Amino acid sequence: MAPQPILTTDRPDVDPISQPYADVSEKGETPSPSQPNDSGHPGGQRKGAMLATGRQALERGDLVAARAHLSEALLLGIDEPDLSLVRAELTRIGNETVFSPRILDNDPLVSRYVIKPGDALGKIARANKVSAEVLASINGIVDVNRIRAGQSVKVITGPFRAVVHKRSYTMEVYIGNTFVKQFRVGLGADGSTPKGEWRVSTKLVNPTYYPARGRQIVAADDPDNPLAERWIGLIGVSGEAVGQQRYGIHGTIEPESIGRSVSLGCIRMYNEDVEALYTYLVERHSTVTVVD
């Protein structure tokens, strides 16, 4: 069996060859439920128009148009209670239009593909900058290595990207500028999750945990492994993140830490959520942007 790739730590104060740290104490603060007020935002009038147009599209059952207009309003910046309502509606639409076998007319995010002799699901996925696992999931394919010529499959045109909002401990998942999913996250204590853009590097299933110097290695699948069963490595490309290589997104054995700032910088997620995210993001193409 090939050796596992070395993980890098999320600690900015340790040797780059060290590994992700072990447990941390519960020292995080309670997240603020409020969102920044943007009443003076120059795009306020356009936001209102996009919200109204999106809701009209929903009323007539045009999910593709509703998704586009509501996503634009979200990107322009909206306040509560509209923010939560729009995210929830877009998540529902994303489940119906992206994460299901359904293909709606004129949907620019998905297409129908007929398997050719010699095709592989991984090859099709790479051509569209998505993972074979997400294509298998939406098409009900049990084994990514078993497809047949003439089989019709739904294909997503990627890549997916994520935006993490530190103030609200939320992660939004997009394809281009179209919102498709949201998750809750935990972040670094004392502002130690750097803002800026990150690119996805190494992804690992059931990672072994190698702590900093002198601490015991924790094997994959050990119930005490603080990384749980997924690791999505990140490389910083802009902002405070630029040049950083010791951060990542992972699961947690401390679910109570989600919605708090307790890690040494990594982004924590509920285990079932990071398993889903793992199938969305692809190495070298997907980005994760951390903002206030």
C-alpha positions as CSV (number, residue, x, y, z in Angstrom):
1,M,0.0,0.0,0.0
2,A,1.3,3.4,-0.9
3,P,2.4,5.6,2.0
4,Q,0.0,8.4,3.0
5,P,0.8,11.9,2.0
6,I,2.2,14.1,4.8
7,L,-0.3,16.5,6.3
8,T,0.8,20.0,7.2
9,T,-0.3,21.7,10.4
10,D,-2.6,24.7,10.7
11,R,-0.4,26.2,13.3
12,P,1.5,29.3,12.0
13,D,4.1,29.0,14.8
14,V,5.4,25.5,14.1
15,D,7.8,23.8,11.8
16,P,6.3,23.3,8.2
17,I,7.0,19.6,8.4
18,S,4.8,19.2,11.5
19,Q,1.3,17.9,11.2
20,P,-2.2,19.1,12.2
21,Y,-2.5,19.7,15.9
22,A,-4.6,17.6,18.3
23,D,-7.3,18.8,20.6
24,V,-7.9,22.4,21.8
25,S,-9.6,23.7,24.9
26,E,-13.1,25.2,24.6
27,K,-12.1,28.9,24.7
28,G,-14.2,30.2,21.8
29,E,-16.8,32.9,22.0
30,T,-20.4,32.7,21.1
31,P,-21.1,33.8,17.5
32,S,-23.0,37.0,16.9
33,P,-26.3,36.4,15.2
34,S,-26.3,39.7,13.5
35,Q,-25.1,40.6,10.0
36,P,-23.4,43.9,9.0
37,N,-25.8,46.6,8.0
38,D,-25.6,47.6,4.4
39,S,-28.4,50.1,4.2
40,G,-26.0,52.6,2.6
41,H,-24.7,50.1,0.0
42,P,-24.7,51.7,-3.5
43,G,-26.2,48.5,-4.9
44,G,-29.2,48.7,-2.6
45,Q,-31.7,49.5,-5.3
46,R,-30.4,46.7,-7.5
47,K,-30.5,44.3,-4.6
48,G,-34.2,45.1,-4.1
49,A,-34.8,44.5,-7.7
50,M,-33.0,41.2,-7.8
51,L,-34.9,40.0,-4.7
52,A,-38.3,41.0,-6.2
53,T,-37.4,39.4,-9.6
54,G,-36.2,36.3,-7.9
55,R,-39.4,35.9,-5.9
56,Q,-41.5,36.5,-9.0
57,A,-39.6,33.7,-10.8
58,L,-40.2,31.4,-7.8
59,E,-43.9,32.1,-7.9
60,R,-44.1,31.1,-11.6
61,G,-41.9,28.0,-10.9
62,D,-38.8,29.2,-12.9
63,L,-36.1,27.8,-10.6
64,V,-33.2,28.6,-12.9
65,A,-34.2,32.3,-13.1
66,A,-35.0,32.5,-9.4
67,R,-31.6,30.9,-8.6
68,A,-29.7,33.5,-10.7
69,H,-31.5,36.6,-9.4
70,L,-31.4,35.5,-5.7
71,S,-27.7,34.6,-6.0
72,E,-27.0,38.1,-7.5
73,A,-28.9,39.7,-4.6
74,L,-26.9,37.6,-2.1
75,L,-23.5,38.6,-3.7
76,L,-24.6,42.3,-3.6
77,G,-25.0,41.9,0.2
78,I,-28.4,41.7,2.0
79,D,-29.4,42.0,5.6
80,E,-31.5,39.8,7.9
81,P,-34.2,38.5,7.7
82,D,-33.8,38.4,3.9
83,L,-30.3,36.9,4.2
84,S,-31.4,33.7,6.0
85,L,-34.5,33.4,3.8
86,V,-32.6,33.7,0.6
87,R,-29.9,31.3,1.7
88,A,-32.6,28.7,2.7
89,E,-34.4,29.1,-0.6
90,L,-31.3,28.9,-2.7
91,T,-30.2,25.7,-0.8
92,R,-33.6,24.2,-1.6
93,I,-33.3,25.2,-5.3
94,G,-29.7,23.9,-5.3
95,N,-30.8,20.5,-4.0
96,E,-33.5,20.3,-6.8
97,T,-31.4,21.7,-9.7
98,V,-27.8,20.6,-9.0
99,F,-27.7,17.8,-6.4
100,S,-30.4,15.6,-8.0
101,P,-30.7,13.7,-11.3
102,R,-33.1,16.4,-12.5
103,I,-32.1,18.7,-15.4
104,L,-34.1,21.8,-16.1
105,D,-34.3,23.5,-19.5
106,N,-31.7,26.3,-20.0
107,D,-29.8,25.5,-16.8
108,P,-26.2,26.7,-17.5
109,L,-24.7,24.7,-14.6
110,V,-25.6,21.2,-15.8
111,S,-25.9,19.1,-18.9
112,R,-26.7,15.6,-20.2
113,Y,-23.8,13.4,-21.3
114,V,-23.9,10.0,-23.0
115,I,-21.1,7.7,-22.0
116,K,-18.8,6.7,-24.9
117,P,-16.8,3.5,-25.2
118,G,-13.6,3.9,-23.2
119,D,-15.0,6.7,-21.0
120,A,-14.3,6.8,-17.3
121,L,-16.3,8.8,-14.8
122,G,-13.1,10.4,-13.5
123,K,-12.1,11.6,-16.9
124,I,-15.6,13.1,-17.5
125,A,-15.4,14.8,-14.0
126,R,-11.9,16.2,-14.7
127,A,-13.0,17.7,-18.0
128,N,-15.7,19.6,-16.0
129,K,-13.6,20.5,-13.0
130,V,-15.7,18.5,-10.5
131,S,-15.2,15.2,-8.7
132,A,-16.2,11.7,-9.9
133,E,-17.9,11.2,-6.5
134,V,-20.3,14.1,-6.9
135,L,-21.3,12.9,-10.4
136,A,-21.8,9.4,-9.0
137,S,-23.9,10.8,-6.2
138,I,-26.3,12.8,-8.4
139,N,-26.6,10.0,-10.9
140,G,-27.1,7.1,-8.4
141,I,-23.9,5.4,-9.6
142,V,-22.7,3.0,-6.8
143,D,-19.2,2.4,-8.2
144,V,-17.3,5.3,-9.9
145,N,-15.3,2.7,-11.8
146,R,-18.4,1.0,-13.3
147,I,-20.2,2.8,-16.1
148,R,-21.3,1.6,-19.4
149,A,-21.3,3.0,-23.0
150,G,-24.6,4.5,-23.9
151,Q,-25.4,5.4,-20.3
152,S,-26.8,8.9,-19.9
153,V,-25.6,10.9,-17.0
154,K,-26.1,14.4,-15.6
155,V,-22.9,16.4,-15.5
156,I,-22.2,19.6,-13.4
157,T,-19.9,22.2,-15.0
158,G,-17.6,23.3,-12.2
159,P,-15.6,24.1,-10.3
160,F,-17.3,24.6,-7.0
161,R,-15.9,27.3,-4.7
162,A,-16.6,28.3,-1.1
163,V,-16.9,31.5,0.8
164,V,-16.5,31.5,4.6
165,H,-18.0,34.3,6.6
166,K,-16.2,34.6,9.9
167,R,-18.7,36.9,11.6
168,S,-21.6,34.4,11.1
169,Y,-19.6,31.1,11.1
170,T,-21.2,30.1,7.8
171,M,-19.8,28.7,4.6
172,E,-21.5,29.4,1.3
173,V,-20.9,27.0,-1.7
174,Y,-21.1,28.4,-5.2
175,I,-20.7,27.3,-8.8
176,G,-19.3,30.5,-10.3
177,N,-21.6,33.2,-8.9
178,T,-24.5,30.8,-8.2
179,F,-25.2,29.9,-4.6
180,V,-26.0,26.2,-4.2
181,K,-25.4,25.1,-0.6
182,Q,-24.5,26.4,2.9
183,F,-22.8,24.9,6.0
184,R,-21.9,25.9,9.6
185,V,-18.2,26.0,10.5
186,G,-15.9,26.5,13.4
187,L,-12.9,28.8,13.1
188,G,-9.6,29.7,14.7
189,A,-9.4,31.3,18.1
190,D,-8.3,34.9,18.4
191,G,-8.8,35.6,14.6
192,S,-6.3,32.9,13.7
193,T,-8.1,31.8,10.5
194,P,-6.5,34.2,7.9
195,K,-8.8,36.1,5.6
196,G,-8.1,36.0,1.8
197,E,-8.3,33.4,-0.9
198,W,-7.1,29.8,-0.6
199,R,-6.7,27.2,-3.3
200,V,-7.6,23.5,-2.5
201,S,-4.4,21.4,-2.6
202,T,-4.4,17.9,-1.1
203,K,-7.6,16.0,-0.2
204,L,-7.4,13.0,2.1
205,V,-9.9,10.4,3.3
206,N,-9.3,9.1,6.9
207,P,-6.2,11.1,7.5
208,T,-3.6,10.0,10.1
209,Y,-3.0,12.7,12.6
210,Y,0.6,13.7,13.2
211,P,0.7,16.3,16.0
212,A,3.5,18.7,16.7
213,R,6.8,17.6,18.1
214,G,6.7,15.0,20.9
215,R,3.0,14.2,20.8
216,Q,1.5,10.8,19.9
217,I,0.4,10.0,16.4
218,V,-3.3,9.2,16.1
219,A,-4.2,6.6,13.5
220,A,-6.9,7.0,10.8
221,D,-10.3,5.8,12.1
222,D,-9.2,6.2,15.7
223,P,-12.1,7.8,17.6
224,D,-9.7,10.2,19.1
225,N,-8.4,11.5,15.8
226,P,-9.3,15.3,15.9
227,L,-9.4,15.5,12.1
228,A,-12.2,12.9,11.9
229,E,-12.4,11.4,8.4
230,R,-11.7,14.2,5.9
231,W,-8.9,16.6,5.3
232,I,-9.0,19.3,2.6
233,G,-5.6,21.0,2.5
234,L,-5.4,24.7,1.5
235,I,-2.7,26.9,0.1
236,G,-3.0,30.7,0.5
237,V,-3.0,32.8,-2.6
238,S,-4.1,36.3,-1.6
239,G,-4.8,38.6,1.3
240,E,-3.7,37.5,4.8
241,A,-3.6,33.9,3.5
242,V,-0.9,34.5,0.8
243,G,1.9,32.0,1.1
244,Q,0.3,30.0,4.0
245,Q,0.4,26.2,3.5
246,R,-0.5,24.8,7.0
247,Y,-4.2,25.2,7.1
248,G,-7.1,23.1,6.0
249,I,-10.8,22.1,6.3
250,H,-11.6,19.0,8.3
251,G,-14.2,17.2,10.4
252,T,-14.3,17.3,14.2
253,I,-14.7,15.0,17.2
254,E,-16.0,18.2,19.1
255,P,-19.3,19.0,17.3
256,E,-20.0,21.6,20.0
257,S,-17.1,23.7,18.6
258,I,-19.0,24.4,15.3
259,G,-20.1,28.1,15.4
260,R,-17.2,29.0,17.7
261,S,-13.6,30.1,17.5
262,V,-11.6,27.4,19.1
263,S,-9.1,25.9,16.7
264,L,-5.5,27.1,15.9
265,G,-6.7,28.3,12.5
266,C,-8.2,25.4,10.6
267,I,-11.9,25.5,9.4
268,R,-13.9,22.8,11.2
269,M,-17.2,21.3,10.0
270,Y,-19.7,18.7,11.1
271,N,-18.5,15.4,9.9
272,E,-21.4,14.8,7.5
273,D,-21.0,18.3,6.1
274,V,-17.3,18.0,5.4
275,E,-17.9,14.6,3.7
276,A,-20.3,16.4,1.3
277,L,-17.9,19.4,0.8
278,Y,-15.1,16.9,0.1
279,T,-17.0,15.7,-3.0
280,Y,-17.7,19.3,-4.2
281,L,-14.2,20.8,-4.0
282,V,-11.5,19.7,-6.4
283,E,-7.7,20.0,-6.1
284,R,-6.1,22.9,-7.9
285,H,-9.3,24.3,-9.2
286,S,-11.6,25.0,-6.3
287,T,-11.0,28.0,-4.0
288,V,-12.1,28.9,-0.5
289,T,-12.3,32.6,0.3
290,V,-12.4,33.7,4.0
291,V,-14.1,37.1,4.6
292,D,-15.3,39.0,7.7
